[in-house]
């Protein structure tokens, strides 16, 4: 029973701490990338996101990755020809 409670509390804490960012353009995407932490999600609206996007100084585990969710017509491009 103690083990179950430990895992339940751990799961609930991880859910509470994660944040979902919703972005509509390249500027909002970079703003979200500046704030995002392991376990967070970035929901990307339809469109083209053009730029040299960076996530710096973040660490985490594979099981607590940063998730990017886009619609099928969401495009990320570096903007370099």
N, C-alpha and C positions, 0 to 999 in steps of 0.2 A: 504494500500500500504506500509506503514512504517513497519508493522508487517512482511509482505512478504519479504521485503528487509533485515530486521533483521535476519530472518531465512536463507535466501539465503547467506548472508555474514557469518553467523555462520557455515553453512555447508561448504562453500568454505574454510574457515580458518581451520576447522577440517581436510579437505582433504589435504590441503597443509602441515599441521604439521605432518601427519602420514607418517611413513616410512615402506617400505617392505624390509625385510631381506631374502635373498635366501641362504640356507645352504645345504651342501652336506655331512657333517660328524659331529660327536659328538663334536669335538673341535669348529667348526664353529657355531654349535647350542649354545654352552655355551657362545661364544663370542657375539652372537646375544642377548642372554638372559641377558648378562651384560649391554647391551645398550638399550634394548627395553623399550618403554614407552606405556602408555595407548593409544589405538587406532592404534598401529602398528600391522603389520602382519609378521609372520615368515612362509615362504614357505619352506617346507622340501622336498628335493629330495628323491627318492626311496632309501631304505636301512634300516639298523639297527642302531639306535642311542642309544649307551650304555653308561650309566653314571648316576650319582646322580645330576641331573640338578636342578638349583635353580634360582629363580627370587626373588630378595630381594629389599625392599625399594621402591616398586612401589604401586601406588594407582590410582584409577580411578572409573568410574561408569560402571554399567553393559552395558549401551548403548555405551560405549567407551572402550570395552574390548580388550585385546591382543588376536589376532587371530592366531591360528596355522593351517596351511593347509599342508596336506601331501597326497601323492598318496596312492592308496589302499594297496600297499606293503611297506608302511612306518611303521616302528616299533620303539616304544620307550620302552626301558627296563632299569631298575635300575642297572643292572649289578651285583646284589646281588643274589647269588644262595640260 
